[in-house]
């Protein structure tokens, strides 16, 4: 993300790397850690002066991507930034809670 501030990016319209996801892949086995680290990196990269709505959108988006842990810390920070934005996404939060509960029960 820091590179985006220093360099121009372009869209590459071809696959540069392909892999197969399966239950025993490193991505699958380390998904929780990958999601947690992604949230840390993205939140750290948020500019201090980012508009409240954008901050709420990003924080809530990070929370909703977590499929194994209830990231209420991210949801609360999103609500502090823009409570109306979070309130408008209560149905998505309810669905997310069900997904996390199902995944935790499964395993």
C-alpha positions, 0 to 999 in steps of 0.5 A: 500500500505504501508503494501506491503512494509512490508509484503508478499502478496499471491493470494487468489483464492476464493471470500471473499466478494460479493456485488451487485452494483446498482444505489442506492448503497453507492459505486455508490452514492459516486463514485466521492469521492472514485475515488478522494481519491484513486488518492490521496492515490496512488499518495502519495504512489508513491516513489519520485524516481520512474522512469518517465515512471512508474509515467506517467503510474500510473498518467494517469491510475488514470485519466482514471479511473475517470468517472465523472471528467476531471482529467486534473491535473493528465494528466498534471502531467503524461505528465510532467513525460513522455510526449511520454507516454501520447502522445501514449495514446491520443486515450484513452484520447479522449475516456475518455473525451467522457465518462466523458462528457456523465456521466456529462450530464446524471447526 
